[in-house]
Amino acid sequence: MRLPLRTDQLGIEAWRSVLLAYNAALRAIETELDRAGTVPLTWYDVLLELQAAEAPGLRMRDLADRVVLSRTRVSRLVDEMAAAGLVRKETDTADRRVVWAVLTDEGRTAFRKTVPVYLGGIEKHFAHWLTEEEKQVCATALLKVATAHAACDPAKEKP
């Protein structure tokens, strides 16, 4: 699907607002996580996905698809988390090319410690500033964009 090259001014302002709000809220939440002595937000994102996964964990490729990081960055991040004892990497016995990321007991504990700080940060630095109607409009609109991109991979489209 080819989209027009022209973006209306309101579209540009909406995009800019998304970026500014994301950056401001994210920095504030990261600061609160650091002050509380929990894992960094990027680690929490990995722990969240592993916690939600069916046993035994997630294939590294699937984990990279679920978190908001590049595949290379996820691999390095999981290595750092493994060194900290929060996850472990396991080679698939049926297909030696596949590597699984598996949550450890220490990872579950770190996740549980981080959850209230993270959820509190979302409320304090994002949701608190929006009405219920604005939250609904925001969630619906942004999910529409995410769904459209999930249906077609714009990186594979020809110019």
WOBELQUI-V487744 format. One record per pair of residues at least 6 apart in sequence whose C-alpha atoms are under 7 Angstrom apart, sorted by sequence separation. I is the first residue (numbers start at 1). J is the second residue. D is the distance in whole Angstrom. If there is no record, write none. Layout:
i=I j=J d=D
i=I j=J d=D
This chain:
i=33 j=39 d=7
i=34 j=40 d=7
i=64 j=70 d=7
i=81 j=87 d=6
i=82 j=88 d=5
i=92 j=98 d=5
i=33 j=40 d=7
i=50 j=57 d=6
i=64 j=71 d=5
i=91 j=98 d=6
i=92 j=99 d=6
i=50 j=58 d=6
i=91 j=99 d=4
i=92 j=100 d=7
i=90 j=99 d=6
i=91 j=100 d=6
i=30 j=40 d=7
i=64 j=74 d=6
i=89 j=99 d=6
i=90 j=100 d=5
i=30 j=41 d=6
i=89 j=100 d=6
i=90 j=101 d=7
i=89 j=101 d=5
i=88 j=101 d=6
i=89 j=102 d=6
i=87 j=101 d=7
i=88 j=102 d=5
i=87 j=102 d=5
i=88 j=103 d=7
i=87 j=103 d=5
i=88 j=104 d=7
i=86 j=103 d=6
i=87 j=104 d=5
i=86 j=104 d=5
i=86 j=106 d=5
i=87 j=107 d=6
i=46 j=67 d=7
i=85 j=106 d=6
i=86 j=107 d=4
i=45 j=67 d=6
i=59 j=98 d=7
i=60 j=99 d=6
i=59 j=99 d=6
i=60 j=100 d=6
i=59 j=100 d=4
i=60 j=101 d=6
i=58 j=100 d=5
i=59 j=101 d=6
i=57 j=100 d=6
i=58 j=101 d=5
i=57 j=101 d=6
i=58 j=102 d=7
i=57 j=102 d=5
i=56 j=102 d=6
i=57 j=103 d=7
i=50 j=102 d=7
i=50 j=103 d=6
i=47 j=107 d=7
i=47 j=111 d=6
i=44 j=111 d=7
i=39 j=110 d=7
i=38 j=110 d=7
i=38 j=113 d=7
i=39 j=114 d=7
i=38 j=114 d=6
i=33 j=117 d=6
i=33 j=118 d=7
i=29 j=118 d=7
i=29 j=121 d=5
i=28 j=125 d=7
i=25 j=125 d=5
i=25 j=126 d=6
